[in-house]
Amino acid sequence: MKLNDLSPVARQAAEAQAIRGEWEYGAFDQLLKQLIAYDAAMDALIAFRLKWVVVAVILAFLGVFVGIIVIDNDEAATGSAMLVGGIVHLIVAIVLWRKAKKKNLPENALAMLQQLFRQVRKDLDPKATIRVNVDLSGPTQAKCGPKKELPANGFVSRYQYVYADPWCQLRLQLRDGYKLTLRQVDQLIELQRTKRKARGGYKTKTKYKKLCRLTATIVPPTPVEWAGQPKVDPTWERLRVAKKKGLDVAVLDRWFVYKEKFGRPIQNPSGADAVGMLYRLCSMRPAEAK
C-alpha cells in the first residue's frame, strides 16, 4: 500500500505522523486499519532498500577496486566512470533507505490503539465520539533534553540523553456516562560510554532503555463513593483518588521498562495491558452503575 492509496484523512495522518480531533467509532477503526496496512508496506519497503544498500556497498567496493585497475591501464575515462558510478549508486541507495525510514510509523503503538479500541467499543456510548491526541513521530531530536554528563565510573566519559515523548491521549465515554481517559508518556534513555582500548584509541558504546508510563483515569458523571479498590502491583503500579472539577476521580498508573543492547527499544504496552487497567478502574464504580 502506497501513500496515495490511503483515504484523505489517513494520508494526512500518515504524513503528519499524528492523529488528532474527535472521531466517530467506525471512522477511527478504519483509520487505524489503513495506517497499520500502510506501515506494513513501509516495513517491507525499508527491508528491501536495506538489502539494496548492502548490494550497493559491494558494488561500490568492486567499482573502486576495478576502477583503479582500469585507470592504471590508461583507461582513465572508464575507470573514473566506474569509481563515480559506484559511489553515486551507494549514496542514492542510502538516501532512499533513510527517506523510507522517516516515513515509518510505530507498529506496536498502532497495534495497541487498535486492540484497545476494539475491546472497549461495545461498552462505549454509541452516541459519543472518541477524542484523540496521538503523536506517532517517536523520540525525535526535538524531544531530547539537554546532554547530561555522568560520573565516569571507570570509563573515559559517560553521557546521558533523555527523550520525553507524551505521545498518546485518549478520551472515551461509557454507556452509563462515566468517562475514561488513557495517557501514555514514554522516556527513552540513551547512555553513551567511552572507554580506552588496550592498544590505544577509544571505543564508544550506546545502550538504550525505554520507560513507559501508562495512566488510566475514570471520571464519574456525578459525585460518587467508589466501591473499594482493585488489586495493584506496588512495584509497578499506583492507584490514587484525586479531585477534578469537584469530582473524585480514580487514577491508575502503571510503568513498563524495555531494554535493548543494540538500537532503540520498539516494544510498547499492549492493548490488553491498557484494557486491563481500564476494567480495574471500572470495577470501582458503585453497584448500580455496573
PLY file of the C-alpha trace (Angstrom):
ply
format ascii 1.0
element vertex 290
property float x
property float y
property float z
element edge 289
property int vertex1
property int vertex2
end_header
0.00 0.00 0.00
1.37 3.39 -1.03
0.61 6.79 0.45
-1.71 7.66 -2.45
-3.74 4.51 -1.79
-4.88 5.85 1.60
-8.04 7.82 2.17
-7.52 11.60 2.52
-7.77 11.52 6.33
-5.43 8.52 6.60
-2.95 10.15 4.18
-2.99 13.31 6.28
-2.38 11.31 9.47
0.48 9.35 7.86
2.15 12.48 6.53
1.74 14.38 9.81
2.56 11.26 11.86
-0.26 12.25 14.17
-3.96 11.58 14.85
-5.94 14.38 16.46
-9.51 15.50 16.97
-12.84 13.80 17.68
-13.68 10.66 15.73
-16.74 8.55 15.20
-16.05 4.96 16.13
-16.30 3.48 12.63
-14.08 6.18 11.12
-11.44 5.74 13.82
-11.35 1.97 13.37
-10.93 2.34 9.61
-8.20 4.93 10.09
-6.17 2.59 12.30
-6.71 -0.28 9.88
-5.35 1.78 6.97
-2.37 3.11 8.93
-1.39 -0.39 10.07
-1.58 -1.68 6.48
0.48 1.30 5.27
3.07 0.70 7.99
3.38 -2.97 6.99
4.04 -1.88 3.41
6.63 0.63 4.61
8.36 -2.07 6.68
8.66 -4.23 3.55
9.99 -1.25 1.57
12.58 -0.45 4.26
13.76 -4.08 4.31
14.07 -4.08 0.51
16.01 -0.82 0.47
18.32 -2.05 3.21
19.20 -5.05 1.04
19.75 -2.60 -1.80
22.20 -0.64 0.40
24.15 -3.84 1.14
24.36 -4.67 -2.57
25.34 -1.06 -3.34
28.19 -1.26 -0.80
29.53 -4.38 -2.51
29.18 -2.86 -5.97
30.82 0.38 -4.81
33.77 -1.55 -3.41
34.12 -3.51 -6.65
33.73 -0.31 -8.66
36.56 1.36 -6.75
38.79 -1.70 -6.98
38.20 -2.33 -10.68
38.19 1.39 -11.48
41.66 1.85 -10.03
42.95 -1.07 -12.10
41.37 0.32 -15.27
42.82 3.78 -14.63
46.27 2.23 -14.16
45.83 0.65 -17.61
45.43 4.10 -19.19
41.61 3.92 -19.34
41.04 6.99 -17.21
37.55 7.80 -18.50
36.22 4.28 -17.99
37.89 3.91 -14.61
36.59 7.26 -13.38
33.06 6.37 -14.52
33.22 3.12 -12.55
34.52 4.90 -9.46
31.95 7.70 -9.55
29.08 5.42 -10.61
29.62 3.02 -7.70
29.79 5.83 -5.15
26.74 7.65 -6.56
24.75 4.42 -6.60
25.61 3.84 -2.93
24.64 7.39 -1.95
21.28 7.10 -3.74
20.57 3.76 -2.04
21.34 5.18 1.42
19.24 8.33 0.82
16.20 6.32 -0.30
16.55 3.92 2.63
16.68 6.79 5.14
13.77 8.51 3.43
11.63 5.38 3.83
12.64 5.05 7.50
11.50 8.61 8.21
8.01 7.75 6.89
7.72 4.65 9.04
5.05 4.57 11.77
5.38 2.83 15.18
3.78 -0.54 14.52
3.44 -1.58 18.18
1.80 1.71 19.15
-0.76 1.43 16.34
-1.47 -2.19 17.30
-2.04 -1.16 20.92
-4.53 1.53 19.89
-6.44 -0.85 17.64
-6.57 -3.67 20.22
-7.68 -1.28 22.95
-10.40 0.36 20.89
-11.86 -2.87 19.53
-12.07 -4.42 23.01
-13.81 -1.48 24.70
-16.00 -0.36 21.78
-19.03 -2.43 22.86
-19.03 -0.62 26.25
-18.90 2.89 24.77
-21.79 5.32 24.43
-22.96 4.79 20.81
-23.88 8.49 20.52
-20.49 9.77 21.68
-17.15 10.10 19.91
-13.57 9.28 20.83
-11.25 12.21 21.45
-7.72 11.51 20.24
-4.37 13.25 20.52
-1.71 10.82 19.26
1.82 11.71 18.13
3.35 8.93 16.01
6.67 10.65 15.27
8.54 8.82 18.06
11.53 10.12 20.06
12.75 12.78 17.64
15.66 15.13 18.29
13.22 17.90 19.23
12.06 15.78 22.19
15.58 15.26 23.53
16.56 17.02 26.72
19.99 18.54 27.44
23.11 16.39 27.39
23.98 15.22 30.92
27.48 14.20 31.96
27.57 11.28 34.40
30.37 10.13 36.73
32.98 8.24 34.66
32.90 5.06 36.83
35.98 3.61 35.15
35.19 4.91 31.67
36.77 7.84 29.90
33.35 9.52 29.79
29.65 8.77 30.21
26.86 10.90 28.79
23.11 10.52 29.02
20.32 11.84 26.81
16.64 11.60 27.76
13.85 11.86 25.16
10.42 12.76 26.60
7.55 11.60 24.38
3.97 12.15 25.70
2.58 10.53 22.58
-0.88 9.19 23.46
-4.01 10.69 24.98
-7.49 9.19 24.50
-10.85 10.15 25.97
-13.78 7.71 25.90
-17.33 7.81 27.25
-19.12 4.74 28.58
-22.81 3.97 28.17
-23.54 4.94 31.79
-21.98 8.40 31.46
-18.62 7.63 33.06
-15.62 8.94 31.13
-12.31 7.13 30.70
-9.01 8.70 29.72
-5.80 6.96 28.80
-2.45 8.70 28.57
0.98 7.30 27.77
4.26 9.11 28.27
7.49 7.46 27.10
11.03 8.23 28.15
13.89 6.97 26.01
17.16 6.99 27.93
20.32 6.89 25.80
23.59 6.16 27.59
26.89 6.69 25.75
30.02 5.22 27.35
33.54 5.75 26.02
36.49 3.65 27.12
40.15 3.48 26.16
41.18 0.33 24.29
44.20 -1.72 25.38
46.15 -0.80 22.24
45.22 2.85 22.39
42.35 4.66 20.79
38.80 4.95 22.07
35.60 2.96 21.72
32.08 4.27 22.38
29.06 2.07 23.09
25.45 3.19 23.34
22.77 1.49 25.44
19.05 2.30 25.46
16.25 1.94 27.98
12.60 2.80 27.37
10.34 3.69 30.29
6.61 3.84 29.54
4.10 5.36 31.96
0.51 4.40 31.20
-2.12 6.41 33.11
-5.80 5.44 33.14
-8.45 7.69 34.72
-12.16 7.20 35.34
-14.36 10.28 35.80
-17.90 9.89 37.20
-20.79 11.93 35.78
-21.83 12.99 39.31
-20.20 12.72 42.75
-19.91 9.10 43.85
-18.41 6.94 46.57
-16.08 4.43 44.95
-16.89 0.79 45.77
-13.49 -0.39 47.01
-10.14 -0.61 45.26
-8.84 -3.23 42.82
-5.61 -5.12 43.46
-2.46 -3.39 42.26
1.20 -4.35 41.98
3.01 -1.97 44.38
6.26 -2.34 42.43
4.96 -1.13 39.07
1.53 0.38 39.77
-0.03 3.19 41.77
-3.72 3.83 42.43
-4.96 7.14 43.78
-8.10 9.27 44.03
-7.77 12.91 43.01
-10.05 15.92 42.79
-11.05 17.17 39.35
-13.69 19.85 38.89
-15.27 18.96 42.21
-15.38 15.23 41.49
-13.36 12.37 42.94
-11.65 10.66 40.00
-9.74 7.39 40.25
-6.30 7.27 38.60
-4.22 4.16 37.94
-0.58 4.47 36.84
1.49 1.57 35.55
5.12 1.58 34.46
6.77 -0.63 31.82
10.53 -0.93 31.17
12.17 -2.20 27.97
15.91 -2.51 27.29
17.98 -3.16 24.18
21.74 -3.57 23.81
21.67 -2.56 20.15
19.26 0.06 18.84
16.28 1.72 20.40
13.60 -0.46 22.02
10.41 -0.56 19.94
8.30 -2.54 22.41
5.12 -0.95 23.75
2.43 -1.90 26.28
-0.25 -3.97 24.58
-3.92 -3.21 24.13
-4.67 -5.93 26.68
-2.48 -4.10 29.24
-4.44 -0.88 28.72
-7.85 -2.60 28.73
-6.98 -4.43 31.95
-6.23 -1.11 33.65
-9.50 0.44 32.45
-11.56 -2.57 33.57
-9.99 -2.49 37.02
-10.96 1.17 37.36
-14.48 0.38 36.16
-14.78 -2.23 38.93
-14.64 0.67 41.43
-17.97 2.07 40.25
-20.95 1.79 42.63
-23.03 -1.38 42.12
-25.87 0.48 40.43
-23.50 1.74 37.72
-22.14 -1.68 36.72
0 1
1 2
2 3
3 4
4 5
5 6
6 7
7 8
8 9
9 10
10 11
11 12
12 13
13 14
14 15
15 16
16 17
17 18
18 19
19 20
20 21
21 22
22 23
23 24
24 25
25 26
26 27
27 28
28 29
29 30
30 31
31 32
32 33
33 34
34 35
35 36
36 37
37 38
38 39
39 40
40 41
41 42
42 43
43 44
44 45
45 46
46 47
47 48
48 49
49 50
50 51
51 52
52 53
53 54
54 55
55 56
56 57
57 58
58 59
59 60
60 61
61 62
62 63
63 64
64 65
65 66
66 67
67 68
68 69
69 70
70 71
71 72
72 73
73 74
74 75
75 76
76 77
77 78
78 79
79 80
80 81
81 82
82 83
83 84
84 85
85 86
86 87
87 88
88 89
89 90
90 91
91 92
92 93
93 94
94 95
95 96
96 97
97 98
98 99
99 100
100 101
101 102
102 103
103 104
104 105
105 106
106 107
107 108
108 109
109 110
110 111
111 112
112 113
113 114
114 115
115 116
116 117
117 118
118 119
119 120
120 121
121 122
122 123
123 124
124 125
125 126
126 127
127 128
128 129
129 130
130 131
131 132
132 133
133 134
134 135
135 136
136 137
137 138
138 139
139 140
140 141
141 142
142 143
143 144
144 145
145 146
146 147
147 148
148 149
149 150
150 151
151 152
152 153
153 154
154 155
155 156
156 157
157 158
158 159
159 160
160 161
161 162
162 163
163 164
164 165
165 166
166 167
167 168
168 169
169 170
170 171
171 172
172 173
173 174
174 175
175 176
176 177
177 178
178 179
179 180
180 181
181 182
182 183
183 184
184 185
185 186
186 187
187 188
188 189
189 190
190 191
191 192
192 193
193 194
194 195
195 196
196 197
197 198
198 199
199 200
200 201
201 202
202 203
203 204
204 205
205 206
206 207
207 208
208 209
209 210
210 211
211 212
212 213
213 214
214 215
215 216
216 217
217 218
218 219
219 220
220 221
221 222
222 223
223 224
224 225
225 226
226 227
227 228
228 229
229 230
230 231
231 232
232 233
233 234
234 235
235 236
236 237
237 238
238 239
239 240
240 241
241 242
242 243
243 244
244 245
245 246
246 247
247 248
248 249
249 250
250 251
251 252
252 253
253 254
254 255
255 256
256 257
257 258
258 259
259 260
260 261
261 262
262 263
263 264
264 265
265 266
266 267
267 268
268 269
269 270
270 271
271 272
272 273
273 274
274 275
275 276
276 277
277 278
278 279
279 280
280 281
281 282
282 283
283 284
284 285
285 286
286 287
287 288
288 289
